Amino acid sequence: MDIPHGLSIDLSGKTALITGATGELGRVIVRTLARAGADIAIHYQKNNECAEALQREVIALGRRACVVQADITSEQDVVRMRDATRASLGNPDILVNNAVIQYEWTSILDQGIADFESQFRSTVLHNVLMAKAFSPAMIERGNGRIIALNTECSMQCTPSQAAYVSGKRGQDGLLRVLARELGPHGITVNQVAPGWTVSEKDREAGTERQEAYEAGVPLRRRGQDREIAYAVAFLASDLAAFITGVYLPVCGGNVMPTI
């Protein structure tokens, strides 16, 4: 097999839709994929100002960009988002399902039923709706990348994380089935599972170091948000064309799936 010289992540000519794009990690993924050459559909639910600022950043890099609003747990909203993206940029080649509803972590006995339901909707149902709306065009084209954000918590099952973990583990099962169903059409389906990641908010607050957590991480540090985005960019690229059905921890070895 010929190995190309100067390997790089090249997403030129591709369009990526990123849900939850105005969040701490979402913003970094937007910038990373745009710098790799992709045009970007920037999804937001409430923060239109941030979405428009990101759009200006992407355009300044010489890429096309559009802003799309949706509640990712609503079928009607996701279909409307698909139509708006298609009208502005065409059908996406890459989906990054990053949005999630956050809530207070507490014990199963104290957690409200609504928290479990919202986690299901923002993880499992979110991915179902995105697949239903966007994968038919990928099937017709015979190519596509679906990348969802999971978490190291899915393997840890730590007390107080039940609603979050149950949603993310449900997402994992769904996406493994989806990988098998869409694989014959040339579409890959993968997950990136960050650890406790350093964000811009941490840098501004001076809270990058968390020594108790870091002591249990084989690489003895927290990951940087850009390192999560790099993994997303790799899975979105042609370099990962033969990788599908993967749950990829990006957490310094804090969790290690075993055979």
C-alpha angles and dihedrals in degrees: 000000000000113000113207117234119241097022113209140162104262118179095163112149092019128115121213128194113203120192118209087023095157094058125100094267096030092062092054092048090051092052094043096051091044091052088051089058105265127136109232137221104200113209123200136164104199112350102081093157093059092044092054091047089053090049090056090050093052093047089049087059089058096257131121118249141178134186119229127185123208146142098238091209092060119084092205092052094047091051090049089050090051092052093047092049092047091050093051105034108002126248112332119249091197131041119194108190100198106141119108136165113243127209141164114292115231141139122302090247092054099037114105118242088235089064092058090047093048091050091052091050096047095045113026100023092040090059093043092053093046091050093049093048102041111022097071089068090047090051091051090050093044094229141072148132126230115186123177128189114237127165143239085242089076089072098036099054091195121184113271093028100086099116093045094044095046091053094046094045089051088051089052093056093045093051094048089056090045090052089057094045097047098036095086087060094056094256121134123209119196142157132222113207113198126198122219096315131204109241135185088263089060092049092051092047096042092238099125093117119072102169098184091054094041092053090068096047114093091221089048097228144075119260122252120240090239089059090059090049091050090057090050091050091050093051089047092054135081088252087075096045093123097045120094139146091032128151100199116193112209096186109109092264095303087136123023121191108221136205 
